[in-house]
Amino acid sequence: MNEKEQSEQDRRNAGRIDSTVSLHYMRISPLEVRKDPYDPRFELPRYFMLAGELAEVDNVQRTQLNLLNLENPQVGSLIEALNLKFDLLCKALQDSMARLLSPVPQRVSLSESGISFHAEEALTPGTHLHLSISNPSRGYHVAATGRVVYCEDEDLEGFRTGVAFVTIHPQDRATLIRDIMRKQKEIEVVEAFSNPDS
């Protein structure tokens, strides 16, 4: 491998981790690739939207609870305790729905700019996709649109497919970056423990 190929390989590996996620993808048109990945026209799993909907409800409750605490602190404390129980029940419901409705988790290579996964079918480079990525163990769900950059037949494994994100919300990209950094720190700790002399 020459120096240019090595630097390209290093660039591709920077900020990239292997992870286990549930992934659903659907083909979309070139016109749709620039649309909001959470647009209702895309098929998003129901549990994707549940977290956002619960956050909106919680925001309204917090505002009302602050006002209630000023008027009647005793009732406010009671409502706040009930709200905490409601939050716990909703979180358990969301986790259960995600586990029940998610596709079978698979090993992927994930970065802030794209994902590589095994597809059951050959996807021609240039094909546009809508992606729903769930990592219930880390508690996040991310939607994005992307473009297939490569697709290689790996016999029994399926087709190793690389997709570059085209449209992804900044907060979803930040979520991926946080997960990548967390995983990289874990790897560094394990490597330091495995090779204490180096």
N, C-alpha and C positions, 0 to 999 in steps of 0.2 A: 504494500500500500504506500503510495507516494505521500508527500507532505500535504498537498492540497486535499487529497481524499481523507487523510487522517484528521485534518482540521474540520472538514465537513462532517465526519463521523463524530468528532468531539462535540461539535455544535448540536448535532441531532440528539446526542445523549445528555446534553446539559439540561437540567430541569426536567428530566424524564424518569418516571418510576414504573415498576411493575405493580399492578394493583388488581384486586378482585372486585368487579362491579357487575351489576345487572345492566344489560344494554339492550335497548330496542331501537331499531332504525327503520326508516321508510324512505323510499325514493321520492324526490321532489323535483319540480321543474327548475331550470336556471332562474326563472323569474321569482320563485319562492325562496331561493337561497338567502336573499337579503332581508327577508321578513323577520319579524320578532319570533324567536323560537317558541315563545309561549302563546303565539297567535292561536285562537280557538280552532282555526282550520286544520291545525296539525293534531295528530292523535297523541295526546299526552295522557299518561296514566293518571287516574283520578287522585292518587296519593301525592302526585307532584304538586297539585294545586292546594291540597289540604293544608300544608304548612303555611302558605301565604294567607289563606283564608282565616286560619286560626290566629295568625299574627295580627290581622286586621281587627278581629273580634277582641283580642287581648288589648290592643291599642285603645279601642273605644272604652273597654272596661276600665283600663288604667285611668283614663281621663275622668270618667264618672266616679271612680273610686276616690280619686284625689279630692273631688268636690264633696263627696259624701263624708270623707274623713274630717273636713273642715266643719261641716254642719253637725255630724254625730259620730265622733270617733269610735264609740262602742259598736254601733251598727257597721261602720266602716271596717273595723277589725274582723267582725264576723264574715262579712262579704269577702274580704281579702283571703281569709282561710278557705272559704268555699271555692274561690277562684283558683287557689293553689291546687286543690283536689281536682278541679275541672281540668287544669293544665296537665296534671299527671295522667288523667284518664285519656285526654286527647293525644298525648304523646304515645301512650301505649297503643291506642287505636291506630295512629299513623304508622307506628313500627310494625304492627300486625298486618295492616293492609299492604305495606311495602313488601314484607316477606311473602305474603300470600299471592300477591298479584305480579310481582317482579318476574322477569324471565330468569332462567337458571343463571346464576353468577358465572362469570368466566374471567380468566386472566387476561389482562390487557396491558398495553404500554401506554401510559398517560402523560401528557404534558399540558402546559397552559395553552399551547397552540394546536393541539390535535390528539388523536387517539389511534392506536393500532390494535386490531382485534381479529378474531377468526370469524369470518362470515360463512354461512352454509352455501352461498352461491357466489359465483364470480361477478364482481362489480367492476365494470369498465372504468379505468382512470378517467376523470372528468365528470363522472356521475355525481349528482348532488343528492345529499341525504339530510334528513332531519334525525337528530339523535336524542334519545332520552337516556341519561346515565344516572344510575342510582348506586349509592354506596351506603346501605343501611347501617353497616357496622361503624361508619364514620358520621352517619346522620345527615347526609346531603343528597340532593337530587339536582341535576343540572341538565338543562336543555340547550341544544345548539344546532345550528345548521353547518354543513361542511361539504367539502369536495374531496372525492376519492383521488389520492395521488398515486397509489400503487395497489396492486392486487396480485398476490402470488399463490399459486396452487401448492399446498403443503400436504397432499395426499389425504390421509385419514383425519388430519387436523382441520381440514376445510381450507378456506382461502384467507391467508394473512392479508388483511386490508388496512391500509393507512389512510386516515382522513384528516385533512387540515380544516380546522374550524374557520368558518366564514363569518357567522354571526353568533355571538355569545355575549350575554349580559356582563358588564364589568364586575358585578358582585359574584357571578358564577365563576368567572375567571379567577377572581380573588380566592374563592373557595377552593378551586383546584390548586392554586399556588400554595395556599396554607397546607393542604393535604400533602402535596409534593414535598414541601419543606419539612413537615413533620416526619414523613417516611424517610427522607434523606438523613435527618438527624438520628433516627433509629438505626439506620444502616451504619452511620459513622460510629455510634456507640458500640454496636455489635462488632464492627471491624476492629475498633480499638481494644475491645475486650478479648477478641480472638487473637490479635497480634500485639500483645503488650510491649514487645521489644522494638517495634517499628515506630 
